[in-house]
Amino acid sequence: MTQPDWGDDRLDAAFHARFDRPAPSNLTMDVHVRIAGTSPARFGSLRDSPTWSLVAAAVVVVLVAGTALIGLAGFGRSGGPPLPSDVSASAPAPSATPTEQAIPGVVLGLPLIRVPDAIAIRDAGVDDREIAVAGWFTPSIRPVLRCAASLPTRPLQIGCGDDSMWLTLDAEPLIHRIGQQIGGSEPVGPALRPDLSGLDVSWQPADFGIGSNGKSVPTDVVFVGHFDDRRAASCPEMERTACQDRFVVDSVAIVHGVQQPASTVVDSQGTTSTDADVSAIIANEAPGSPILSMELVDGPTGLATIEPSLGTGQEGLIGQPILWLVRVLESERAVTYIVIDGSDAIYEMNPEGRAILVGGTPPRSEATASPGPWPPAGALVLDLPNGIGKPPVRVAIVDDSGRFVSAMEQDPPTISPGGRFGAYAEPDKPGRVNLTWVGGICDSRITIRIAADLRSITFDMGPQPDCDSIGVARELIMHFSGTVDVPAIQVGEGTAGASPPPPQGPENVVDCGPLGPDTCQAKAHDIVAASPGKSILTITFTDECGSYTATYVNGNGIAATIDCIPGASPG
Amino acid sequence: MHARIDAIYRVSNAIVGDEADARDATQETFIAAWRRIRELRDPDRFDAWLQRIAVNSARMTLRARGRRLVREIPAGDVAALAMAADRATAERSDADILATALDTLPTDQRTILVLHHLEGHGVAELAEILAIPVGTVKSRLHTARRALESALAADGIAR
């Protein structure tokens, strides 16, 4: 059978034959319910309105009605930042303060809400959509505190001094000075804990805004940000809810009624790319989407403090000297892009914390191929005494489980290890692991990696100079969130480099096909991890997106399809 | 309202290639529309504005959704399925052939082809919906069309 070429007519016909079908009958109802939180009758009466302007107005009416229905705060307030009484009103009150005059009711396309409204959204369930919140900001008093030892190891953790930082409904004076002492108090009214990491905060008043009366005056702001940040998954389990509830600020939109430019924080010197270069790359990838903020970090030491999931060396990004982290507002959500300085390579962080190459070509560099710097980014580093006149042994603990909390040395060790490496549990201490090993006086840096499933702890004893070492018994007391099955943990020596351990079993029978070797290994590891209790014989990748077929030793197989976005690295 | 939902669903389905995801993208489109309705300066341009939101929502849905659908099947069936697929190629309709080819294209190319061939938008309308210059629309449309033809040819189905 001979068919004509694919001309316009044939294409048009094929498109219509394939896709021209009505929406499912209940979709209209679903849309109504999600928009208004009410019955479709309200909307239905406007269905046949002659012009969309009427429908649009109706949408606003439904918005306001729906907002009231889900119990968002009333608009009466005392001392809080002024807002229009509904989103359709934009004219400021006659006695408007600077913010009142500046707030248009919509910021970056988002309806302006106040702190109680934001709290209602936070408490309604997991929702990471961007919101614009007006309120009064009180900064952290961390700079005047001595608390380096308790600084958080994961983003979004509330660490030393962060507990004094608030976005409040009312202008509450939360910082006070008595003599030479500065202290903070908790707000009385509705308040949020904002996270301003990576943003320019030069707009903050000097001396915490403390006036001559010794009390602070908070700053009148509008923040654009979100709850339920995906990085909360990296917080210790017992702190995860607090991390999810953190209001992650992506943009400081308005301060004292003055609209602010997109924040750019430069933490690296000698960039090759300019702001304009990076903006152009972003505009090409996300056309029409506003940049919320930019931050420059160095890959080896800075990246994992912001994106912990990249600390294992994914895509080799921690090997890049300078990276641009750009937060962009796309379809109501903040999307983080990473651009390698001096290149057009752009990655998008996906909800699972993977960096997906979505455009450009990553530069080839030795750093990318190297195992990474020491200590690995995001590791907790302890210095263990090594005898008089000797430098301490540096121990870096890399946690892939997300459950590790802290560690301290038990010196001298409680028990002598039976082998070179071991672990034991103490009675009635379910979250504690006593880790023992025999080192030497020639040890200088040791890397301990805790596996994601907490089933293994591996040691990389680091460089061992040619010297006659005397065995030194060591013991670390490690604290974890939740109960740890210590006898099930395998402890031994391995390479605790920047990359996660290779997949168990199929590494010799993985056919990478068109998939890059690095991604291939990572994906094979994921596939094995997703098949607990099964022994995989072969994994064959069939396209650049990572579609694969795997066979088990029992003869069964698994076939996977990937929703391919050609040109993007598979996640 | 129904007509617009049909149109948005149609575009979403064609871009994301999955009915469940198209439902989600359609809902996100209308929610985004009412949240951003104040951005709309000219009600006469509502449809282009709404379609732009739909394109963005579809794009975000593609990125956000789980990328892997795994089903376990007997090993022998893997090969059998592949053979069956080969046999079916010769019997597929234009609609199915097109769908297969579209699946191989990048999202942006699929989007512009959908808006042009399914929705019938000309270059000026595409420029407004996609927020890019007319000249860029022309070049992207040309590139997308070439890519589609290549995809059809590579599959041995362009005749």
Interface residues (C-beta under 8 A of the other chain):
Chain A: T2 Q3 P4 D5 W6 D8 R10 L11 D12 A13 A14 F15 H16 A17 R18 F19 D20 R21 P22 A23 P24 L27 T28 D30 V31 R34 I35 F43 G44 L46 R47 T51 W52 S53 V55 A56 V59 V60 V62 L63 V87 S88 G105 V106 G109 L110 P111 P287 G288 S289 E330 S331 E332 R333 E348 N350 P351 I356 A530 G546 T549 T551 Y552 G555 N556 G557 I558 A559 A560 T561 I562 D563 C564 I565 P566 G567 P570 G571
Chain B: M1 H2 I5 D6 I8 Y9 R10 N13 A14 G17 D18 E19 R23 T26 Q27 E28 F30 I31 A32 A33 W34 R35 R36 I37 R38 E39 L40 P43 F46 D47 R52 I53 N56 S57 R59 M60 L62 R63 A64 R65 R67 R68 L69 V70 R71 E72 I73 P74 A75 D77 V78 L81 S93 D94 A95 D96 I97 L98 A99 D103 T104 L105 P106 T107 L113 V114 H117 L118 G120 L130 A131 I132 L148 E149 L152 A158 R159
